Amino acid sequence: MTIASKIKVQREAKRYSQEFMAARLNITQPSYSRLESGFTKPDLEKLKVIAQVLEINILHFIATD
């Protein structure tokens, strides 16, 4: 599972919208959509914020299945 798909699964589990996540990351919804689709990759700082917003450990995103 890719980082992008892990982010999407966790966001959907929390029932957060892409708009909500984009606002927390201080980016636009289209930029967030590209991140979640795997077209762009989050840097470490964005990944930390995503993990905080989703209330999960950042290691969840980088651990292999």
One Martini backbone bead per residue (centre of mass of N, CA, C, O) as a GRO file, in nm:
protein
   65
    1MET     BB    1   0.098   0.036   0.023
    2THR     BB    2   0.071   0.356  -0.012
    3ILE     BB    3   0.083   0.656   0.123
    4ALA     BB    4  -0.163   0.771  -0.023
    5SER     BB    5  -0.360   0.537   0.053
    6LYS     BB    6  -0.326   0.562   0.361
    7ILE     BB    7  -0.437   0.845   0.383
    8LYS     BB    8  -0.715   0.791   0.264
    9VAL     BB    9  -0.811   0.574   0.461
   10GLN     BB   10  -0.784   0.750   0.717
   11ARG     BB   11  -0.967   0.980   0.631
   12GLU     BB   12  -1.223   0.809   0.584
   13ALA     BB   13  -1.238   0.693   0.875
   14LYS     BB   14  -1.285   1.001   0.986
   15ARG     BB   15  -1.463   1.168   0.783
   16TYR     BB   16  -1.283   1.343   0.607
   17SER     BB   17  -1.220   1.590   0.404
   18GLN     BB   18  -1.023   1.734   0.175
   19GLU     BB   19  -1.074   2.022   0.274
   20PHE     BB   20  -0.993   1.977   0.565
   21MET     BB   21  -0.703   1.884   0.511
   22ALA     BB   22  -0.607   2.127   0.349
   23ALA     BB   23  -0.646   2.334   0.575
   24ARG     BB   24  -0.439   2.198   0.775
   25LEU     BB   25  -0.200   2.227   0.542
   26ASN     BB   26  -0.223   2.491   0.373
   27ILE     BB   27  -0.391   2.396   0.115
   28THR     BB   28  -0.535   2.293  -0.154
   29GLN     BB   29  -0.752   2.065  -0.267
   30PRO     BB   30  -0.602   1.988  -0.531
   31SER     BB   31  -0.334   1.933  -0.386
   32TYR     BB   32  -0.442   1.711  -0.206
   33SER     BB   33  -0.541   1.522  -0.427
   34ARG     BB   34  -0.258   1.471  -0.547
   35LEU     BB   35  -0.144   1.344  -0.294
   36GLU     BB   36  -0.364   1.110  -0.267
   37SER     BB   37  -0.296   1.005  -0.574
   38GLY     BB   38   0.040   1.030  -0.611
   39PHE     BB   39   0.152   1.284  -0.778
   40THR     BB   40   0.239   1.368  -0.492
   41LYS     BB   41   0.470   1.421  -0.224
   42PRO     BB   42   0.517   1.435   0.098
   43ASP     BB   43   0.673   1.584   0.321
   44LEU     BB   44   0.765   1.550   0.640
   45GLU     BB   45   0.594   1.783   0.754
   46LYS     BB   46   0.323   1.699   0.625
   47LEU     BB   47   0.318   1.415   0.746
   48LYS     BB   48   0.302   1.508   1.038
   49VAL     BB   49   0.033   1.659   1.013
   50ILE     BB   50  -0.137   1.428   0.913
   51ALA     BB   51  -0.094   1.248   1.160
   52GLN     BB   52  -0.216   1.446   1.363
   53VAL     BB   53  -0.497   1.479   1.239
   54LEU     BB   54  -0.539   1.150   1.235
   55GLU     BB   55  -0.422   1.022   1.497
   56ILE     BB   56  -0.129   0.907   1.410
   57ASN     BB   57   0.144   0.743   1.338
   58ILE     BB   58   0.389   0.803   1.111
   59LEU     BB   59   0.477   0.500   1.074
   60HIS     BB   60   0.229   0.405   0.915
   61PHE     BB   61   0.334   0.527   0.635
   62ILE     BB   62   0.635   0.369   0.633
   63ALA     BB   63   0.535   0.104   0.669
   64THR     BB   64   0.538  -0.219   0.590
   65ASP     BB   65   0.322  -0.498   0.489
   0.00000   0.00000   0.00000
